[in-house]
Amino acid sequence: MIPQGGMMIPDGETVEIMDQPSLTYRLDHEAGTISGHIDGLEAVKQAVSKILQTRRFAHLIYSSDYGHELHSVIGRDPLWAYAEIERHIKEALLQDDRIVAVENMNMTFTGDQGRVEFTVRCIFGAFDMTREVREDV
C-alpha cells in the first residue's frame, strides 16, 4: 500500500511548528574569506547583500527566484526606472521568507547611475540598506 497524504498525527496530540534557524556562514567580502557563522538579523543583512549582488538567471546554481534584474533599467528614463527599480528590489528580496517588507524607498539619479536607499523589515527587526545601480554593479 502506498501512503496517501502528509504526516499522520494521532488523535489528541498536537504538533508544535518551530521556526527554522537562519544560521549561515559569515562572508568577509574585504578579505575574500568565509569565517565563522552568523544568525538572525546579521544573517538577513548578508542575504540581502548577496541577493543584490547576484543577477537573476545568470548562475545555474541559484533558482530562478534568486537575484535581481536591476541591470535591465540602466540607461532608461529615470521616471520609468524609479518604478522598475522599486519593483525589482522588492521582488528579489521578498523571495526570502524572513523578509516581511521593503519600505521607505528613496532614489537619486545622476546620468545613468542611481543610488537607492530603503528599509528592510524582517522577522528579526529592521535595517537600512543602500544600493548603487549602474552598469558594472
C-alpha positions, 0 to 999 in steps of 0.5 A, spaced: 500 500 500 502 506 498 501 512 503 496 517 501 497 524 504 502 528 509 504 526 516 499 522 520 498 525 527 494 521 532 488 523 535 489 528 541 496 530 540 498 536 537 504 538 533 508 544 535 511 548 528 518 551 530 521 556 526 527 554 522 534 557 524 537 562 519 544 560 521 549 561 515 556 562 514 559 569 515 562 572 508 568 577 509 567 580 502 574 585 504 578 579 505 575 574 500 574 569 506 568 565 509 569 565 517 565 563 522 557 563 522 552 568 523 544 568 525 538 572 525 538 579 523 546 579 521 544 573 517 538 577 513 543 583 512 548 578 508 542 575 504 540 581 502 547 583 500 548 577 496 541 577 493 543 584 490 549 582 488 547 576 484 543 577 477 537 573 476 538 567 471 545 568 470 548 562 475 545 555 474 546 554 481 541 559 484 533 558 482 530 562 478 527 566 484 534 568 486 537 575 484 535 581 481 534 584 474 536 591 476 541 591 470 535 591 465 533 599 467 540 602 466 540 607 461 532 608 461 528 614 463 529 615 470 521 616 471 520 609 468 526 606 472 524 609 479 518 604 478 522 598 475 527 599 480 522 599 486 519 593 483 525 589 482 528 590 489 522 588 492 521 582 488 528 579 489 528 580 496 521 578 498 523 571 495 526 570 502 521 568 507 524 572 513 523 578 509 516 581 511 517 588 507 521 593 503 519 600 505 521 607 505 524 607 498 528 613 496 532 614 489 537 619 486 539 619 479 545 622 476 546 620 468 545 613 468 547 611 475 542 611 481 543 610 488 537 607 492 536 607 499 530 603 503 528 599 509 528 592 510 523 589 515 524 582 517 522 577 522 528 579 526 527 587 526 529 592 521 535 595 517 537 600 512 540 598 506 543 602 500 544 600 493 548 603 487 545 601 480 549 602 474 552 598 469 558 594 472 554 593 479 
